[in-house]
């Protein structure tokens, strides 16, 4: 039989979780983690259910999610703890990868400084030049968390390992290179070759992340030029690539 966990007072839970009593009171006030029991003396207590909820909240806080976003996620009718934990594991892995990259960059800087080696500007700032999608996970959840596409993407990517992400990277970079080649040859984005490549890009999203109909794909194309961060990330593969892709995606959606 499963072992029943004791109910905890706010002070005991605060000490166990490494947070302040004031924090738990605030979570109670906003309906995020609400104690469900009471002692004989009338003090409110937390059951195992609330302890598990606090764990999930603290994971999300570690990832940078706002309290409003966490409350919205955890209050959904279709909330699934197992799926949430899988998503959190994936996000934390992404964060850990980024931290290891930063540690490696610091180590290289220490060695260079110790040995009197002058690093190039590119080497010094290399780790900061990469677009990191994990940086915008919280924003994506707040903006699109209600969508089936976001939930489907979160469920799929939670299962991916290193080889999967390498395959995704190789495939997407191949698509970018093909777009750049068309641009270099002066092929207009309305040309069938560019539209076929846009269709390949849509299939890539559907295969790895979520079902992406042409309407959603067209919206993504618009975002590639409307959001400076996306444009910068895409244009690093070739100047003007974001605008070219957006036009090709729009043409493909219209045909």
N, C-alpha and C positions, 0 to 999 in steps of 0.2 A: 504493500500500500504506500502511496506517496506520503512524504513527511509534511505535516502541516506547519507552515512557517508562522511564527508568532507575530501578532500585530504590534506595531511600533508607534510610540508617541512621536510627536513632531521633533522633540529634542533628540531622541534616539535615531530617528531616520536622518536628521541633519548631520549628526556625527558620523553615521555609517556611510552616507553618500558624499561627505566632504563639502556640504553646502551649508549656508546659514539658515537658522530658523526663519529669519525674515524672508529669505528666498522661498521657502516652502509655504509660508503664509501668503506670499504674493501669488504663487502658483495656484493656491487654493482660491484666492479672491477672483482670479481670472478664469477659473474653471478648468485649469490645465491638469493639475493633480489634486484631486479632492479626497480627503480622508473620509472613509465610510463608516467607521466604528466609533465607539466611545468606551472609556473605562468606567468603572463603578463611580469614580469621582467626577465623571462628566467630561474628562479630557478626550479630545478627538484622537482617533488612532488610524493608522494606515494598514490595510490588509496587503496580502501578497500581490493582489491585482494592482493596487496603487504603487507598490514598490516597482513592479515591472513597468508600469507607465512612466514612473520617474526615470527609470533606466533609459527608456526610449527618448524621453525629453532631453536627458543629459547627453545622449549620443548626438541628437540633432543640434544641440547647443554647441557641442564640440566642433560640428561641421559648419557653424556660422549661421544656422537658420534663426530667423526672428521668432519671438514667442507667438506672435500672431499667426505666422505660417505654421508653426508646430501645432498650435491649437486647432487650426483649420484641418490639418492632416489627420490628427488623432481623433477628431470628432466626426469623421465621415462614416456614413452607414456601412460602407463596404471595407472599413478599416480591417486590415489583416496583419496581425503582429508578425507572423512568420515572414510575410512578404516585405514588411517594413524592415525587419532585422537584416534580411538579405540585401536590401537596397542600402542600408546604412553600412553594411560590411563593404560593399562595393565602393561607396563614397569615401570611407575611411582608408581603403586600400589606395585609392587615387591620391588622397591627401598624404598618405605615408610615402608614396612614390615621389611626390613633389618635395617632401621634407628630406628624403634621402638625396635627391638631386641637389638641394640647397647645402646639405652637409658636405657632399662631395665637392661642391664649389668652394665652400669655406676651407676645406682641407687643402685644395689646390692653391688657394690664396695664401694660406699659412706657409706652405712649402716654398712658394715663390718668394714671399717676403723674407723667410729665414735664409734662403740661399742667395738673396740679392738679385733675383731674376725679374726682369721687367716683362710683365704680361701685356699682350696686345689688348686694345680696347674691346675687341670681339671676344677674347677669352675672358676678360673681366666680367663682361655683362651677358655672356652667353646664356646662362641659366635664366635670366630675366626676359630673354627675347622670345621665348616660346609662348604661344597662346595656350593657356591652361583651361580647358572646359570646366574642370572641377571648381574653378573660381566662381563660376556663374551657376552652379547647381542650385543654390538656394534661391537665386532670382528666377531660374527656370521653374522651380517648383511653385513659387508664388504666382508666376505669370500664367503657367500652363498646367499646373498640378491637377486641375479638374478634368483635363482632356484625356480621352482614351489613349491618344498617342503617347503622352507622357508616361502613363501607367504601364503601357505595353513596353516602352523603351526601358523603363526602370526594371521591369521583370526580366527582360531579355538580358540586359547588360549585367545584371546581378550574377548571372551564371557564367559570364565570360572569364577566361583565364588569359595569361600573357600571350599565348599563341593566337587566341582570337583577336586580341587588340592589335597584334602585329599584322594579322591578315587584313583587318579593317584599315589600318594605316597604309599598308602597301596598296590595297585596292583603291582607296581614296586618292592617294598621291598619283597613282596611274591615271585616274580620271582627270586630275588637275593637269598633268603633263600633256594629256591628249588635247585638252582645251587650249593650253598654251600653244601647242603646235598648230592648231587651227587658226588661232589669232595671228601667229607669225606668218602663216601662209595667206593672210588676208581674207579668210573665209568669213562671210558675214554670219552673225548669230542666227539669222533666219534660214540659213542653208540647212538642208536635210542632214548633213553630216554633224552639224552642231546640235540640231534637235535630237538626233539619235544619241549623241553623247549625253545630252540632258536627260534623256530617257534612261540611259545607263546609270546616271547619277541617282535618279529617282528609284531605280531598282536596287541600287546599293543601300539606300536608306531603308527600303522595305525589307530587304534581306536581313539587315543587321539590327535595326532599331525598332521600327514600327511600320505598319501599313501606311503607305504614303500615296494617296490619290493625287491626281494632277492639280487639284485645287489647293491642297496643302503645299504641294511642291512649288506652285506658283507663289504662294505666300512666303515660303522660305527664300525664294529668289529675290523677292522684294526686300526681305530683311537683310540679305547679303549686302545691299547698297544703302539701306536706311540706317543700319546699325554700324557705327564706325569700327567697333571691335571685330565684327564678322568681316567687314571689308578689309581691314588691315590683315587679318589672319589669312584670308584668301589671296589677297594681292601680293603676299610675300612669295607666292609661287610664280607670279608674273604680273607686272604692272597693268592695271585695268582688267584683271581677270574677273573680279567680283561683278563688275558691270556687264562684262561679256557673258558670264554664266547666267546672270539674272535675265538678260535679254533672250538667251537661248532657251532657258526654262520657260519663260513667258510664251515664246513662239511654240514650243513643244506642247504646252498646255492648251494653246488655241487651235492647234491643228486637229 
